[in-house]
Each structure stands twice: as C-alpha cells, then as structure tokens.
Amino acid sequence: MVSPGKEIWIEVSDSQRKFRPHDEDLKDDTFDPQRLTFEVNTWPRKPTPSVLYRDYLPILEDRGVSKTVLEIFFVNLLKQEKQKLELAISERSQSYK
C-alpha cells in the first residue's frame, strides 16, 4: 500500500488482513483512499522500564551513585516522557484539522 503523495510502503500479509477491500477500491478510477487509511497509535521502539523499583535506590546510593546524579537522570527521563506525550498530542490534534 502506498500513501498518496508520500514514499511510505506498507506490506500486509494475508494473515494480517482484517477485511477484504471493496471491489471498487481495486481500480484507480473508483478507489476511495479514506477506506484504507489508518491511524498509527504506537510503533516499535527500544524497551524501557515502565516503573522504578524504589528498593534499588538505596543500593545505587550504597554503590556510590550520588543523589544528584540520580536526580538529574530521573528529571531528564521525565522531561523526555513529557516531550513524547506533548508530541503525540500535537500530532494527533494536527491530523484532525
């Protein structure tokens, strides 16, 4: 499937098909691109821990990791998550305009 005006190719195997296309969508002159569009909700990315195991904090501190380093790390992590959320909200709101 090629997105109109974009160089994006999505290959769908028969086992992934959830519906069969309408007969008129098989011809260029009667094709309705709105029927075959979809919204990307999420995509594969590097796994990250979803929770902080608080019992590790004293162990890290005992092993010489300073509270300041941990604070900087977690503040940066929260900022990254906030940016991801803001971007997702922004892109979603722009797609509905």
Contact map, one row per residue, 1 for C-alpha under 8 A:
1110000011110000000000000000000000000000000000000000000000000000000000000000000000000000000000000
1111011111000000000000000000000000000000000000000000000000000000000000000000000000000000000000000
1111111110000000000000000000000000000000000000000000000000000000000000000000000000000000000000000
0111110000000000000000000000000000000000000000000000000000000000000000000000000000000000000000000
0011111000000000000000000000000000000000000000000000000000000000000000000000000000000000000000000
0111111100000000000000000000000000000000000000000000000000000000000000000000000000000000000000000
0110111110000000000000000000000000000000000000000000000000000000000000000000000000000000000000000
0110011111000000000000000000000000000000000000000000000000000000000000000000000000000000000000000
1110001111100000000000000000000000000000000000000000000000000000000000000000000000000000000000000
1100000111110000000000000000000000000000000000000000000000000000000000000000000000000000000000000
1000000011111000000000000000000000000000000000000000000000000000000000000000000000000000000000000
1000000001111101100000000000000000000000000000000000000000000000000000000000000000000000000000000
0000000000111111100000000000000000000000000000000000000000000000000000000000000000000000000000000
0000000000011111100000000000000000000000000000000000000000000000000000000000000000000000000000000
0000000000001111100000000000000000000000000000000000000000000000000000000000000000000000000000000
0000000000011111110000000000000000000000000000000000000000000000000000000000000000000000000000000
0000000000011111111100000000000000000000000000000000000000000000000000000000000000000000000000000
0000000000000001111100000000000000000000000000000000000000000000000000000000000000000000000000000
0000000000000000111110000000000000000000000000000000000000000000000000000000000000000000000000000
0000000000000000111111000000000000000000000000000000000000000000000000000000000000000000000000000
0000000000000000001111101100000000000000000000000000000000000000000000000000000000000000000000000
0000000000000000000111111100000000000000000000000000000000000000000000000000000000000000000000000
0000000000000000000011111110000000000000000000000000000000000000000000000000000000000000000000000
0000000000000000000001111110011100000000000000000000000000000000000000000000000000000000000000000
0000000000000000000011111111011100000000000000000000000000000000000000000000000000000000000000000
0000000000000000000011111111011000000000000000000000000000000000000000000000000000000000000000000
0000000000000000000000111111111000000000000000000000000000000000000000000000000000000000000000000
0000000000000000000000001111111000000000000000000000000000000000000000000000000000000000000000000
0000000000000000000000000011111000000000000000000000000000000000000000000000000000000000000000000
0000000000000000000000011111111100000000000000000000000000000000000000000000000000000000000000000
0000000000000000000000011111111110000000000000000000000000000000000000000000000000000000000000000
0000000000000000000000011000011111110000000000000000000000000000000000000000000000000000000000000
0000000000000000000000000000001111111000000000000000000000000000000000000000000000000000000000000
0000000000000000000000000000000111111000000000000000000000000000000000000000000000000000000000000
0000000000000000000000000000000111111000000000000000000000000000000000000000000000000000000000000
0000000000000000000000000000000111111100000000000000000000000000000000000000000000000000000000000
0000000000000000000000000000000011111110000000000000000000000000000000000000000000000000000000000
0000000000000000000000000000000000011111000000000000000000000000000000000000000000000000000000000
0000000000000000000000000000000000001111100000000000000000000000000000000000000000000000000000000
0000000000000000000000000000000000000111111000000000000000000000000000000000000000000000000000000
0000000000000000000000000000000000000011111000000000000000000000000000000000000000000000000000000
0000000000000000000000000000000000000001111100000000000000000000000000000000000000000000000000000
0000000000000000000000000000000000000001111110000000000000000000000000000000000000000000000000000
0000000000000000000000000000000000000000011111000000000000000000000000000000000000000000000000000
0000000000000000000000000000000000000000001111100000000000000000000000000000000000000000000000000
0000000000000000000000000000000000000000000111110000000000000000000000000000000000000000000000000
0000000000000000000000000000000000000000000011111000000000000000000000000000000000000000000000000
0000000000000000000000000000000000000000000001111100000000000000000000000000000000000000000000000
0000000000000000000000000000000000000000000000111111000000000000000000000000000000000000000000000
0000000000000000000000000000000000000000000000011111000000000000000000000000000000000000000000000
0000000000000000000000000000000000000000000000001111100000000000000000000000000000000000000000000
0000000000000000000000000000000000000000000000001111110000000000000000000000000000000000000000000
0000000000000000000000000000000000000000000000000011111110000000000000000000000000000000000000000
0000000000000000000000000000000000000000000000000001111110000000000000000000000000000000000000000
0000000000000000000000000000000000000000000000000000111111100000000000000000000000000000000000000
0000000000000000000000000000000000000000000000000000111111110000000000000000000000000000000000000
0000000000000000000000000000000000000000000000000000111111111000000000000000000000000000000000000
0000000000000000000000000000000000000000000000000000001111111100000000000000000000000000000000000
0000000000000000000000000000000000000000000000000000001111111110000000000000000000000000000000000
0000000000000000000000000000000000000000000000000000000111111111100000000000000000000000000000000
0000000000000000000000000000000000000000000000000000000011111111111000000000000000000000000000000
0000000000000000000000000000000000000000000000000000000001111111100000000000000000000000000000000
0000000000000000000000000000000000000000000000000000000000111111100000000000000000000000000000000
0000000000000000000000000000000000000000000000000000000000011111110000000000000000000000000000000
0000000000000000000000000000000000000000000000000000000000011111111011000000000000000000000000000
0000000000000000000000000000000000000000000000000000000000001001111111000000000000000000000000000
0000000000000000000000000000000000000000000000000000000000001000111111100000000000000000000000000
0000000000000000000000000000000000000000000000000000000000000000011111110000000000000000000000000
0000000000000000000000000000000000000000000000000000000000000000111111111000000000000000000000000
0000000000000000000000000000000000000000000000000000000000000000111111111100000000000000000000000
0000000000000000000000000000000000000000000000000000000000000000001111111110000000000000000000000
0000000000000000000000000000000000000000000000000000000000000000000111111111000000000000000000000
0000000000000000000000000000000000000000000000000000000000000000000011111111100000000000000000000
0000000000000000000000000000000000000000000000000000000000000000000001111111110000000000000000000
0000000000000000000000000000000000000000000000000000000000000000000000111111111000000000000000000
0000000000000000000000000000000000000000000000000000000000000000000000011111111100000000000000000
0000000000000000000000000000000000000000000000000000000000000000000000001111111110000000000000000
0000000000000000000000000000000000000000000000000000000000000000000000000111111111000000000000000
0000000000000000000000000000000000000000000000000000000000000000000000000011111111100000000000000
0000000000000000000000000000000000000000000000000000000000000000000000000001111111110000000000000
0000000000000000000000000000000000000000000000000000000000000000000000000000111111111000000000000
0000000000000000000000000000000000000000000000000000000000000000000000000000011111111100000000000
0000000000000000000000000000000000000000000000000000000000000000000000000000001111111110000000000
0000000000000000000000000000000000000000000000000000000000000000000000000000000111111111000000000
0000000000000000000000000000000000000000000000000000000000000000000000000000000011111111100000000
0000000000000000000000000000000000000000000000000000000000000000000000000000000001111111110000000
0000000000000000000000000000000000000000000000000000000000000000000000000000000000111111111000000
0000000000000000000000000000000000000000000000000000000000000000000000000000000000011111111100000
0000000000000000000000000000000000000000000000000000000000000000000000000000000000001111111110000
0000000000000000000000000000000000000000000000000000000000000000000000000000000000000111111111000
0000000000000000000000000000000000000000000000000000000000000000000000000000000000000011111111100
0000000000000000000000000000000000000000000000000000000000000000000000000000000000000001111111110
0000000000000000000000000000000000000000000000000000000000000000000000000000000000000000111111111
0000000000000000000000000000000000000000000000000000000000000000000000000000000000000000011111111
0000000000000000000000000000000000000000000000000000000000000000000000000000000000000000001111111
0000000000000000000000000000000000000000000000000000000000000000000000000000000000000000000111111
0000000000000000000000000000000000000000000000000000000000000000000000000000000000000000000011111
